[in-house]
Each structure stands twice: as C-alpha cells, then as structure tokens.
Amino acid sequence: MSDQPRPNFVIFMPDQLRADAIDAFGNPHISTSHIDALAARFTNAFVQHPVCSPSRASILTGWYPHTASHRTLTHLLKENEPNLLRIGLPRDLGRPPAETPSPPASPSRASTSTASRPGPPSATRATTDGVWSRLFYRSRVPDDGRIDPGEAAIRSAEQWLAAPPEQPWVLFVPMVAPHCPFQVEEPWFSRFDRDTVPDPAAPADDPAREPRYMRAIRDRYGIEDVTPEQWREVVATYYGMIARLDDQLGRVMKAVADAGAADDTVTLFLADHGEYLGDHGLIEKWPSAMHDCITRDPLIISGGGFEGGQVCDSMVEMIDVLPTVLELARVEAPHRHFGRSLTPLLMDRTGPHRQYAFTGGGFTEEEPQLEQPAFPYDLKSALQHEVPTLVGKAVAVRDQEWTYVWRLYEAPELYDRAKDPQERTNLAGGASTPPSSSGCATRCCAGSWRPPTSSRPRRTRAFPRWSCPRPEPARDSRPSPPAPPHLQGAFHECAVHWLEEPRLVTPASRKAPVRRWKLKPRHPFRACPGDVGVWRQMPVLVVIQAR
C-alpha cells in the first residue's frame, strides 16, 4: 500500500442511527441501496458512550470517554486535544482545513416549527399535544422549498466536490438525521407501510430485573400505554428519514465520481449511537443506556481498493476509527490513543482484532448535572436531577456472545446475545446463569477480567500531560474529605484498563498483575467510580467494591 498515492476520505456521519435499521445489517423492511453498496461492514462495532458529544469525542480522539472526562453533551474537545479532523489529517497532509462553502440560497431557513405541519394520523390526532410530543414525533414535513441542516450539508458537499483540491483531501459530512424529532417530507414519509414495519421489542418479562431508569421514563413520559399502531407510525417515519439519508449519501458518492476521485477515495459511514425507537417501551436514548440498539454502530468502510461485500463479525470499538484512517493516510498519530487499526480486517475479515468491546456512561450521585434542556427534553432532564441514581455510572463489556453491565447504584446485568439479541432477559444472579463452560460469562459472573500475560501497553510515545492527568501517588498524605453517605465503609480499587485488551479486575482475581490501594472514597485520586486515569503509563478504571 505504501507504493500507492495516499487516498482521499469522505467521512459520512449520521446522528442516532441504529445499525439494525439498515438493509445491509439485516433489516428486510427497508432498502438502503447506496449504503449497502459500500464495501466492508462491521457487524459488531460498538460506541464507547451512548450520547452524542461524548461518543463523537471518543471517535475523533481514539480515547475512551473518561480519559479526558468527555462525558457530557457540553464538555467538547479543546484546542489542545487531539482531533482526527483537525490535527491528525489536514496538517500532516500538507494543507489547512478547507473552508466550508455557504449552503445555496433557499426561500427561507429551515424551521423547527410544527404550526404548518400536519399532525399524526387522524385515528390518534386527539393525542397530538400529549403522547406524540413525548415520542418526539412531528409527522410529515411540508415540501415548501425550505432546507434543513442535513440538506445544507449535502449541498455544501456537492458544491465543494465540484472543484476539489489536487492533493489528498478529507470531506467530513455530519448529518442530523435520523435524530429526533421524527419528521420527514415526501416521498420518504409515505414510503413505508405502517402495517408492515416491525413492532418494537417488548419490555423485559421481569421489570424488576431491568435498570430503574426504564420504568421511570415510561412513567414520567406517559408512554406506558402507547399502542402498537403508534409505535409503528414512529418507526415508519424513522425509516423514512433513513431512506432520505441514503439518497443523500448517493448524491455525495455521485459527486465524488463526477470529480474523478472515486478510485482514490475511502468512504467511512458511521454513527455516534443508536435509538430505542420503542424497544423496551422507550424512545430516544439515555446517558447510562447500554442496550444493543443504542450502542451498536453501523460502521462501514469502502473504497481504497478494498474488496466489496465483506462482512466482518470481529469485535470492534469505535475508537478504532482514528488509527484506521491514520494508517490508510500513512500519517503517524501525534498522541497516544487506545484504538487499533482495522486495516488488517479489511484485508482478512477473519483475522484477530479484539475479544471485547467496552461502553461507559452515566454519572455519580454527587456530580452536577449540567444539562437543562427545554421541551421536549425537559422531563428527561428533570428525572436526572430529581433522582441522580437513575443515571448512575455504568460500564458494559461485550464479546461475540455475551453482554455484561456493571452499574454503580444497581445490580449488574448479563445477557446472552446469541439467544437474546435484544437483551431483554437479565441472567445475572438468576437460576439461568450460564454454566462455567461459557468463558466470557463465567468471568463476568465471577467479576474477574484478567489481562493476558502477553498484553502490555504500547509505549511508542509518552501520554500527553495535558490530555489525561495522572493520579497522585498512593503515599499522598493530604487529609481525606468525608465520604458521601452512600459510600461509607467502601474503598476504591484501581483496575488496569489495558491498552491492548481492557479488563475489569476485582478481588476475585488475586493473581492479576494490578496493584490495589484500599483508600477512603475520593482520596487520594480525587476520582469518582468509573473514572479513568493513568497510573505509571497505564490507564486505570476506578471502581467501588464493598469491604
């Protein structure tokens, strides 16, 4: 590959797109021909955070969300932090970032008002101001010549590609769709028959074994009694938004071909997270949601001479995007990161990559919740402020067959992904807990995530001091602050989060190569459960374990 010229890149990034809402990922109810035409798709790619900004920060830096505390919608990337689009590529490719052209003129700016838009179907029109608003549903958008931000981005991309630079370039196309509110214009609104789209996954058979936020959302939003017909209306509109998105991707790909750059361009199609879309009786997302419909990503990489039609089932984390792009561009990463390049899998889809994929989210009870959004997110924000434990920190680890979820304020969860792909039946601690022959499940239930002896952190470059401050050493003699009531009698235990293969380590794994400190809460590291820091060049995850 070193003898070939460096490729161009198109990075097409929708928002809140479920992987299973695309034909190429096994959905028979929707046709996404332009997305399906892209080459290699990764069926087990998972985001590292279930919310927009933290997930995008993780993808662009190659860091886990807690590495530099990018854990909220408002904590964005800083000037001195790595960024795939600003630091990793344009400077090293010898040209500054291109200025984005202004979108073409339109009769008026895109509007979010629903005053001139028809309401939901007449059979349910009486609930327009009630349950439909809590389902984030707005129905059909009138075709009056206005353009929304997504269409503006596509027109800008087409205009820019009409005269691209000669040297290798990167075109980032961020899309709002299919993020709620659920609305789309014709012909996409009527493309899907409401009677044939699938019903969402039902809530768990045993509500007592599901995370408490799920029941709280249903009750507070008043969506407990939403009918199957109403859910299918939302699903069909969401599919319409995806169909429109697919056509917009086709326009960008045509513009690349018309520019004569198709053979020299690598296209990456990826999202920041998924959408509940009625699964488990929920809508939208939640900061500590770990379900497959929220965390699985529709990652596809195409072009650059890679063979088309490939399907890779290896475990992938979205932090792997950064080293993949850098390797294809033959640019060295200017910072230390946690990603692994996917280029070996593009050459051999059966090759080894990761055994596990990690996702983290949520907060501690004493952390301030900075988000105070307006309607229709007001109830979501109110729940987080009134009952902070509903959005407590959570970490999910997955392999090919199992999902294990650790929650700070609630019981753990264990799902058999092979038999229960929608993760409805929590097996943790129950009579149906898997036998010891299930390696991943056994280690999850035993609380023992052992790093392989051959896995050592890569030390190619010192970790930037500004990016992830190291904890103070254990000999620190500063006085300890009083422990919060809910942490009285607990101690912090540091668990190595290895660069090569992350593992959670608990007292059950006595021989694990990790040093432990029994400390009073929040001292001396000044860390919260679930935080990630660096100790002796190795990332560590802070967990709470009762005495």
N, C-alpha and C positions, 0 to 999 in steps of 0.2 A: 504494500500500500504506500510505502514511502516514495516510490517512483512516480506515483500519480499526483496530479495537482491537488491542492487542498480544496475540499468541497465548499459549496455554499450551504447555508442552513435556512430552512423555514421551520420555525417553532410555532405550531398552531395549538393554542391552549384554551379550550372551553372552560367554563366555570360550572361546578356542581353537576358533572356528567357521570352517571353510573356506567360502569363497564358493561353490565348486562342489558343496557338499553341500546346496544349496537348489534347489528346483524352479525358482524364478524366475531363477536364474542358470544354468539349462541342465541340471540333473540330472533325467533321466527316471525314476530309480529311487526317488524319494522325493516325497511330497506334503506341501507346507508351505503349506496354503491361507491361513492367517492372515498369514504373512509375505508371500506372493505378493499378498495383497490391498492391501498398502501401495503407494504411488504410484511415485515415481521411484527407480529403482535405477541405481547407477553400476558398470559392469562393469569398469572399470579404476582402481579405488580401491586404493591400496597404503599399508600401515602404514609408519611410519618406524623401527620396531625390531621384531625377531622375537620378543621376550619380553614377558610380561605387563606388569609395572610400568613399564618404560621406555616402552612403547608407549602406555599409558594416560596417563602424564605428558605425553607429546608431544601427544596428542589434547586434553587439558584445558588445556594452556598455549599451543598453537599454535607451539611451539618444536621444532626438531629435537632428538633425544635428547642430543646433545653440547653443546647450547647452555649448559645449566647442569649438565652431567655426570650427567643421569639415565640411567644406562647399566646399572644392575644392579637386581635384584629388591629390594634393601634400601635403595637411595637414593630415598626417596619425596619427594613435594612438601613444601616447607617452608611455614611460616606466612607468610613474606614473599614468596612466589612467587605468580604469578597462577594462578587455578584457575577454570575456566569455571563450576563448580557453586557455588563459594563467593564469589568476587569479582565475576566477570563478570555474574552474573544476580541473585541474591537481594537484594543491597544496592541495586542500581540499580532493581530493580522495586518497591522500597519495602516489602519485608517480609523478615524474617530467615529463614534456612533452617528448614523445618518439621521438627519432631521426628518421627522415625520411630516409629510405634507398635510396641509389642511384638508378636511373632507370636502367633497364637492358641495356646491351650494344646494340648498333644499328650500322648499317653500317655508318651512318653519322647523324649529328644533324639535328633537324627539321629546315627547311629553309623557309623563307618568300618570297623567290624569285619566280617570276612567269615566268622566262625565259623558263623553260621546261614544263610549263603547257599549255594545250590548251586554247584558248580564248573562248569567248561566242559563241553561235550558229552562224553558217555561215550567217544566214539571217541578223545578226546585227554585224558581225565581223568588219565592217568598223568603228564602233564607239568604238572599244576596248580601245583606248587611251583617249577617251573623256568621254562620259556619263557613261560607265561602271565603270571607276575608281571612279567617284563621287557617284556611287551607292554602292561603297565598294565591288564590285563583282570580284571574281577571278576564278570562274568556278570549273572544276574538278581538284583534286589533284592526281598526278600520284602515283600509288602504287609501290614505289621503295624501300620499306623497311625502310624508314625514320620514325621517330616517332616525334609527336608534343608534346607540354607540357601536353595536356589533356591525351594522351595515356601514357605518362610517369607517370602521377599521378595515373592512373588506375593500371599500372603495379606495381608501388610502393605500392599501397594499397593491391593488391593481395599478394605481397611478404610479407608485414607486417602481414597480416591476416593469413599467413601460420603458424605463431608461435606467436599468441597474448599473452599478459601477463595474469596471472590468475586473478588479481584484476580488478575491473571495469576500462574500458578504453574509450577513446574518439578518433575517427578517423575522421579527417576533410579532405574532398576530394574537393578541389577547382578546378573548371573546367573553361577553357577559352571559350569553345563553349557554345552556338551558337553566341558568339560575332563576329562581323565583323572583318576581311573581310569574305565574304560569299564564302566558299570553302569547299569541302569535297571529299573524294575519293569514288571509287566504293566499294560495290554495292549501297551505300546510295545515291550517286549523281543521279543515274538513277531510283531511287525507285518511284519517284512521277511524274505522267504525267503532263507536263506543261499545257495541255489543260483543266485539271480538277481541279487544285488548285484554290482557290478563288481569285478574284480580290481584291485589297486593297480598303479600304473605300475612297471614293472620297473626295476632299476638300470641305469646307463649301460652301453652296449655296450663302452665302453673305460674300465674302472675307473681307469686311470692318469690320466685327464683329469678326474676328479671331485675335489672337496675331500677332503682326507685324513680329516677327521672322520667321513665317511660310512662308510668301511671300518672305522675304529676303533670306531664304535658297533656295527656289526654283529658284529664280533669280540668285543668286551667284553660285550655284552648276550647273546651266544649266539643271535642271531635270524637267522643266515645261512641256516639250513635250515628256517625257518618255512614250512609248506605253504600252498598257495592256500586250502585249506579253513579253516585257522586265521586267515589274513588276513581272509577273508570273514566269519568269526564276529565279529572285531573291528569290521569295517566295519558290519555289520548292527546291532550294539549301539550304535555311534556314531550311526547313522541313527535308532535308537530314541530316543536321548537328544535328538536334534534334533526328532523328532516330538512328544515331550513338551514341549520348549521352545516349539514352535509352538502347541500347545494352551494353554500358559501365557500366551503373548502374546495369544491370543484372549480369555482371561479379562480381561486388563488392558484391552484395547480395548473389551470389553463394559462394563466398569466405567466407562470414560470416557464411553461412550454413555449409560449409565444415569444418569450425573451431568449429562447435558445439555450436555456440553462437547465433543462430537465435532467440531462445525463450527469450534470455536475452538482446536483443539489440533493442534500439529505433532508428529508422531512421528518420531523418529530411531532406526533399527535399525542397529547396527554392532557389530563385534567388535574385539578387541585384536590378534589374529593368528590364523593357521590351525593346521593339524595335518598331520603327514606321513601318518599313517593307512596305513602300508605302502608309500606311494610311495617309490621308490628303495631299497626294503628297509629303511626306517626307521620309527620310531614317535616320537610326541610332537614335540618341537621342539629347537632348538639355538641358542645365543646369536649365532652368526655364520651361521645358515642364511638364504639369500636366495632360495630357490625360490618359485615362484608359489603353491604350495599352502600355504606359510607366510605369505607377505607380502600376498597379495590379500585384500581386505576386502569383506564383503557389505554395503556401505553402501546404505541405503535411507532416503529422506526422504519423508514422507507428510503429508497434511492441509494446512491453511492455505490452501485454495483452489487448490492445485496440481493440475494435470491428472493423472489416474491412468493407470497403464500405461506410463509413459515409461521408456525405456531410453537411458541416456547412456553413450557409449563414450569420452568425453574422459578424458585422464589426470588423476587426482585423487590428492592426498596427504591423509592423514587429519588433518593439521594444518589442513586447510581447514574442518573441522567447527566449530571455535571461531568464526571470523569469520562463518560462515553463521548460526549460532544468534544471535550478537550482532546481525547485521543484521536478521534476522527479528524479534528482540525490540526493535529500534531502541535498542540500547544501545551506547555507544562503548567500544571496548576500552581498558582502563586501562593497557595496556602495549604495547610494540612486539612484534609477532609476525611469523611467516613465512607464515601462511595466506592463502588467497584465498577469498572468499565464493563459494559455489556457487549463490546465488540467481539469477544470470544464466542458469546452465544449467538451473535449474528452470523458467525462462520460455522458454528456447530451448536445447534439448539439443544443437544443432549449433554453438553459439557457441564462440568460442575460450576456452581456460582455461589449461592447462599443456601444454607439449610433453614434459616429462619428469617422472618420479616417482622420488624417492630413498628408499633404505632403508639404514640403517647398523647395525652391531652388532659384537660381539666386543671383545677387549682386546689390550693389548700383552703381550709375554712377561714383562716385569718387573712388571706390575701384580699386586697381590694379588687372589686370587680369594676373595671373602668368603663365598661360599655353601658351606655344609657340610650339605646336606640328608641326611635319613635315608632308609632303604629306602622305595620302590624307586628313589629318585633318587641313591642312593649311588654307583652306577657312573658315572653322568653326571658327578657332581662329581669323582670320582677321576680320570677322564680329563682334565678341565680342569686339575687340579692337577699331574698327572704329566707331561702334555705340553701346556703352555700354548699352543704354536703351533697346536694343533688348534682353538682358539677365538680365533685371531688376528683383529684388526680387519678388517672387510670393509665395502665400500660398493657398493651396487647402484644402477644407473640404468636406467630403462626408458622406452621410448616405445611407440607403438602396435604396433611390430613386433619390437623387439629388447630384449634384456636384456644389460647388460654388468656384470660383477662384478670389482671390484678387491680383492685380498686382500694384506694386509701381508706374510705369510710364504709365500705360494703364488702360482702362476701365475694370471693373470686368466682369466675365463670370458666367453664370448659365446654367446648363444642366440638362435636365430631363433624368436621367439614365434609367428609366423604358421604356420610349418611344424612347430614342435616346442613345442607349448603346455605340455608337462610338463617342459621344459628338461632333457632327457636327453643331448643331443649338444652338447658344448662345441666351438665353432668357432674359438675364439681361437687364432691362430697356426697353424692347420692348413691343409691343402691346400684345404679347402672354405670358407675365409674369404670372406665376401661381397664382391662387386665394389664398385668405388668409387661406383657409382650409388646404393648404399644409404647415404643421408646419415648416419643415426644410427650405423650400424655402422662406416662409414668414420671418423667422428670418434672412436668408441670405440677402434678398432684403432690409429689414429694418436695416441691419447692427447690429443686436442685437443677440449676442451669450451669453445667460445667464447661468452661472453655477448653478446647482441645489443646493438648500439651504443645502441639506444633504451631499453634497460632500465637504470634507475637505482634505487637503494634508496629506498624511501619514508621520508621524514624527518618524518613527522607528529608524532613525539614522541621525545624523547631516550630511548635504550635505558636501562632501569633499571640503575643501577650495581650493585645487589645481585644482578641476575639473570644477568649474564654478564660477568665482569671482563674488561677489555681487556688484551691482551698488553702487556708492557713495550716501549718503542721499541727499534729495532734498534741505537741507539747505546749501549745499556746496556753498561757496561764491567765488570760483575761477572765474576769468573773462571768459566770453564765447567767443569762437572763432567765427569769422564771418561766417554767414550761407552761404552755397552754393547758387548760384543764383536760382536754381530750387526749393529751399526750403524757399526762402524769404517769410515771412508772414505766416509761418506754425508753428505748435507746435507738440511736441512729446506727445503722450498719452500712458500711460502704461496700458496694458490689461493683466489680470491674465490668465495664461496658466495653468489651474488646473491640478494637478497630477491625480485626479480621473476622470475628464471629461473636456478636454480643451474647451475653448470658446473664441471667439473674442468679445470684449466689446467696443462699441462706444458710443458717446454721446446720442444716441437714447435710451440707456438702463440706465436711470438715477438712478434706484434703485439697480443696480448691485453692489454687495459688492466689489468694487475696488476703490482704491484711485487714483486720477488723478493729474498730475502735468503739468501745462502749461509752457513749457520751450522752450528756444531757441534751434534750432536744434543742436544735438550732445552735449548738455550740460544739466545737469552735468554728465550724464551717459556715455558720450563719446561712444554712441551707434548709430548704423545705423538702419534705418527702417527694420523691420523684424528680428533683433537680439533678442535672448532670453537670459535673465539673471535671477538672483534670487533676490527677494526682500522679506525680512522677511520670509525666508524659503519657499517662493512660487515662481515658475518660472513665469516670465512676458515676454510678447511679445511686442516689441516696434513697434508702427505703426505711420504713418503720417496722420493727419487729418487737412484739411484746416480750418482756422478760420471761 
